[in-house]
Amino acid sequence: MVNSTFKVVGDDHGVYYDNSDRIIIYLNKHENIEDLLSTITHEYIHYCIKDEGLDDDQEERLIYCVLWSEEYIT
């Protein structure tokens, strides 16, 4: 099970640590609720695909496609 933490200040939007199944979301990097929800979704997708054997670039590309899939379909 993944553990999530929200912190007020940080250097990134969010980060997923696969060795501990931990997600940290940094609130200061978000301009609105949609941006925050996108980051939460992004980090949870990292958790969901952690055992697929993808490298970092492949993971990021897959997540990008998933998050923008509605735009691709329409």
Secondary structure by P-SEA (a helix, b strand, c coil): cbbbbbbccccccccccccccbbbbbccccccaaaaaaaaaaaaaaaaaccccccaaaaaaaaaaaaacccccc
